[in-house]
Amino acid sequence: MNEYMRIAIEEAEEGVLHDHGGPFGAVIVHNGKVIARGHNRVITTNDPTAHAEMEVIREAARKLGRFDLSDCEIYSSCEPCPMCFSAIHWAKMKNLYFGCSREDAADIGFDDNFIYDMIRGTAEKEQVHTEQIERENCLKPFKQWESKSDKVPY
């Protein structure tokens, strides 16, 4: 068994055992060394974003002191949800390895299809009403950012 996936699975089991959240674990590896490991903590933190992948991305970024994790890889016990998949891309990681599929997750009650449908524009029903307002006022900080000479792009 892949040693990093084994750790991700151990994390998932730890989360289930202690009722921290769903059965999901993740590991981030940098230069062959585990620098972050964790599991879903949605229940214990009351944070809907405390998925395993989000937890380890935050920890790895803190440990490395940077937001660019392009020289890291992530192992997840399950195919990441849309939020986590996006965060992995924002972190610029080049390799993602996962065990269970999104269909496996849906089979046990973790179904993200409504989000995928929203992204594709094929959802039959909106879960969240969205409406653009105050665009002109909101453009002010955008213009400030655009003209900033010392900005750090990411």
TIDREN-570675 format. One record per residue (C-alpha): residue in three letters; residue number from 1; x, y, z. Coordinates in nm, 3 decimals. Each point is the difference from the previous one (the first is absolute). Example, Ala and Ser with C-alpha at 12.3 -4.5 7.8 and 13.67 -1.06 7.14 Angstrom:
- code / pos / east / north / up
- ALA / 1 / 1.230 / -0.450 / 0.780
- SER / 2 / 0.137 / 0.344 / -0.066
***
This chain:
- code / pos / east / north / up
- MET / 1 / 0.000 / 0.000 / 0.000
- ASN / 2 / 0.118 / 0.351 / -0.074
- GLU / 3 / 0.141 / 0.135 / 0.329
- TYR / 4 / -0.157 / 0.344 / -0.042
- MET / 5 / -0.344 / -0.139 / -0.084
- ARG / 6 / 0.032 / -0.228 / 0.301
- ILE / 7 / 0.042 / 0.311 / 0.218
- ALA / 8 / -0.298 / 0.170 / -0.167
- ILE / 9 / -0.210 / -0.309 / 0.076
- GLU / 10 / 0.123 / -0.003 / 0.362
- GLU / 11 / -0.107 / 0.364 / 0.028
- ALA / 12 / -0.344 / -0.080 / -0.145
- GLU / 13 / -0.042 / -0.282 / 0.251
- GLU / 14 / 0.112 / 0.229 / 0.285
- GLY / 15 / -0.266 / 0.253 / -0.097
- VAL / 16 / -0.270 / -0.266 / -0.007
- LEU / 17 / 0.113 / -0.152 / 0.330
- HIS / 18 / -0.012 / 0.335 / 0.182
- ASP / 19 / -0.310 / 0.139 / -0.177
- HIS / 20 / 0.192 / 0.296 / -0.142
- GLY / 21 / -0.177 / -0.010 / -0.336
- GLY / 22 / -0.034 / -0.216 / -0.307
- PRO / 23 / 0.232 / -0.288 / -0.093
- PHE / 24 / 0.255 / 0.209 / -0.188
- GLY / 25 / 0.375 / 0.034 / 0.053
- ALA / 26 / 0.276 / 0.177 / -0.188
- VAL / 27 / 0.377 / 0.041 / -0.003
- ILE / 28 / 0.229 / 0.255 / -0.164
- VAL / 29 / 0.350 / -0.109 / -0.095
- HIS / 30 / 0.293 / 0.234 / -0.070
- ASN / 31 / 0.330 / -0.141 / -0.126
- GLY / 32 / -0.100 / -0.351 / 0.104
- LYS / 33 / -0.092 / 0.104 / 0.355
- VAL / 34 / -0.348 / 0.026 / 0.153
- ILE / 35 / -0.042 / 0.362 / 0.107
- ALA / 36 / -0.373 / -0.002 / 0.071
- ARG / 37 / -0.250 / -0.266 / 0.087
- GLY / 38 / -0.358 / 0.031 / 0.111
- HIS / 39 / -0.361 / -0.100 / -0.028
- ASN / 40 / -0.347 / 0.148 / -0.029
- ARG / 41 / -0.082 / 0.214 / 0.306
- VAL / 42 / -0.331 / 0.151 / -0.108
- ILE / 43 / -0.187 / -0.127 / 0.307
- THR / 44 / 0.255 / 0.093 / 0.268
- THR / 45 / 0.067 / 0.347 / -0.142
- ASN / 46 / -0.349 / 0.081 / -0.130
- ASP / 47 / 0.183 / 0.111 / -0.313
- PRO / 48 / -0.150 / -0.124 / -0.327
- THR / 49 / 0.337 / 0.061 / -0.170
- ALA / 50 / 0.200 / -0.219 / 0.242
- HIS / 51 / 0.039 / -0.280 / -0.253
- ALA / 52 / 0.314 / -0.212 / 0.017
- GLU / 53 / 0.158 / 0.162 / -0.305
- MET / 54 / -0.070 / 0.351 / 0.127
- GLU / 55 / 0.147 / -0.087 / 0.339
- VAL / 56 / 0.326 / -0.132 / -0.148
- ILE / 57 / 0.034 / 0.282 / -0.253
- ARG / 58 / -0.029 / 0.253 / 0.283
- GLU / 59 / 0.253 / -0.191 / 0.212
- ALA / 60 / 0.249 / -0.043 / -0.285
- ALA / 61 / -0.023 / 0.368 / -0.093
- ARG / 62 / 0.064 / 0.099 / 0.364
- LYS / 63 / 0.294 / -0.237 / 0.034
- LEU / 64 / 0.160 / 0.107 / -0.327
- GLY / 65 / -0.084 / 0.367 / 0.053
- ARG / 66 / -0.148 / 0.041 / -0.347
- PHE / 67 / -0.319 / -0.045 / -0.198
- ASP / 68 / 0.164 / -0.155 / -0.307
- LEU / 69 / 0.013 / -0.377 / 0.053
- SER / 70 / 0.101 / -0.081 / -0.357
- ASP / 71 / 0.288 / -0.217 / 0.122
- CYS / 72 / -0.234 / -0.212 / 0.214
- GLU / 73 / -0.237 / -0.286 / -0.073
- ILE / 74 / -0.320 / -0.096 / 0.174
- TYR / 75 / -0.143 / -0.342 / 0.081
- SER / 76 / -0.367 / -0.020 / 0.092
- SER / 77 / -0.199 / -0.302 / 0.108
- CYS / 78 / -0.282 / 0.119 / -0.230
- GLU / 79 / -0.039 / 0.204 / -0.315
- PRO / 80 / -0.012 / 0.360 / 0.121
- CYS / 81 / -0.326 / 0.193 / 0.000
- PRO / 82 / -0.022 / 0.309 / -0.224
- MET / 83 / 0.119 / 0.231 / 0.282
- CYS / 84 / 0.304 / -0.211 / 0.079
- PHE / 85 / 0.075 / -0.063 / -0.367
- SER / 86 / 0.000 / 0.376 / -0.053
- ALA / 87 / 0.225 / 0.060 / 0.303
- ILE / 88 / 0.249 / -0.256 / -0.131
- HIS / 89 / 0.010 / 0.198 / -0.325
- TRP / 90 / 0.030 / 0.335 / 0.184
- ALA / 91 / 0.296 / -0.149 / 0.188
- LYS / 92 / 0.148 / -0.092 / -0.340
- MET / 93 / 0.071 / -0.361 / 0.095
- LYS / 94 / 0.097 / -0.210 / -0.300
- ASN / 95 / -0.096 / -0.347 / 0.126
- LEU / 96 / -0.318 / -0.125 / 0.165
- TYR / 97 / -0.045 / -0.365 / 0.089
- PHE / 98 / -0.333 / -0.123 / 0.136
- GLY / 99 / -0.155 / -0.329 / 0.107
- CYS / 100 / -0.380 / -0.012 / 0.004
- SER / 101 / -0.201 / 0.172 / -0.273
- ARG / 102 / -0.266 / 0.269 / 0.032
- GLU / 103 / -0.253 / -0.274 / -0.079
- ASP / 104 / 0.129 / -0.203 / 0.295
- ALA / 105 / -0.050 / 0.308 / 0.221
- ALA / 106 / -0.352 / 0.056 / -0.137
- ASP / 107 / -0.085 / -0.361 / 0.083
- ILE / 108 / 0.054 / 0.074 / 0.372
- GLY / 109 / -0.178 / 0.336 / 0.004
- PHE / 110 / 0.270 / 0.246 / -0.113
- ASP / 111 / -0.147 / 0.103 / -0.334
- ASP / 112 / 0.150 / 0.306 / -0.169
- ASN / 113 / -0.185 / -0.042 / -0.328
- PHE / 114 / -0.217 / 0.307 / 0.066
- ILE / 115 / 0.318 / 0.211 / 0.008
- TYR / 116 / 0.134 / -0.153 / -0.319
- ASP / 117 / -0.339 / 0.068 / -0.160
- MET / 118 / 0.012 / 0.364 / 0.113
- ILE / 119 / 0.350 / 0.040 / -0.143
- ARG / 120 / -0.111 / -0.151 / -0.332
- GLY / 121 / -0.316 / 0.211 / -0.001
- THR / 122 / -0.220 / -0.311 / -0.015
- ALA / 123 / -0.151 / 0.014 / 0.351
- GLU / 124 / -0.376 / -0.038 / 0.010
- LYS / 125 / -0.025 / 0.199 / 0.323
- GLU / 126 / 0.218 / 0.267 / 0.161
- GLN / 127 / 0.106 / -0.076 / 0.355
- VAL / 128 / 0.133 / 0.355 / 0.040
- HIS / 129 / -0.164 / 0.302 / -0.159
- THR / 130 / 0.267 / 0.216 / -0.166
- GLU / 131 / -0.032 / 0.357 / -0.121
- GLN / 132 / 0.260 / 0.253 / -0.103
- ILE / 133 / -0.037 / 0.335 / 0.179
- GLU / 134 / 0.211 / 0.316 / 0.055
- ARG / 135 / 0.253 / -0.086 / -0.273
- GLU / 136 / 0.114 / 0.358 / -0.050
- ASN / 137 / 0.070 / 0.046 / 0.371
- CYS / 138 / 0.175 / -0.334 / 0.020
- LEU / 139 / 0.230 / 0.092 / -0.288
- LYS / 140 / 0.175 / 0.263 / 0.217
- PRO / 141 / 0.225 / -0.247 / 0.187
- PHE / 142 / 0.062 / -0.182 / -0.329
- LYS / 143 / 0.137 / 0.323 / -0.147
- GLN / 144 / 0.208 / 0.057 / 0.313
- TRP / 145 / 0.147 / -0.349 / -0.036
- GLU / 146 / 0.063 / 0.047 / -0.371
- SER / 147 / 0.201 / 0.320 / 0.056
- LYS / 148 / 0.199 / -0.137 / 0.295
- SER / 149 / 0.368 / -0.022 / -0.089
- ASP / 150 / 0.097 / -0.230 / 0.288
- LYS / 151 / -0.275 / -0.261 / -0.036
- VAL / 152 / 0.082 / -0.368 / 0.035
- PRO / 153 / -0.174 / -0.189 / -0.281
- TYR / 154 / -0.134 / -0.345 / 0.072
***
